[in-house]
C-alpha cells in the first residue's frame, strides 16, 4: 500500500506535486476519446498523473482552490471544463502519464 496526500483547496501547489484530470472530453457527439485537441493539437484527456511544474507551472506556489476556480470559471460554451485533483507523495510510475 502506498500513502499519498490529496491536496485540498487551501493547500499550496509545489513543483513536484502531481495533477490529473477528473473527467474526459469526447470528440463531437460520438464515443471517440481523443488524446490530442482537434484544432490546437495540444494534449487532452491526460488521466495519468503529471508533475505540477510540467502541467501548470504558473500555479506552483499558489493555492489549489485558486487553480480550480480559475479553470472552472473559464467561459467555454462548446465543451466541458474538467476539474483536476492534486496529490503529494510517491505515485507509482505505472500511474504516471507517458509524456514521450
Secondary structure, DSSP 8 states (H G I E B T S, - for coil): ---EEE--TTSB--TT-EEEESS---STTSS---SB-TTT--B----SBEEHHHH-GGGTTSBHHHHHHHHHTS--SSS----EEEEEE---GGGB----
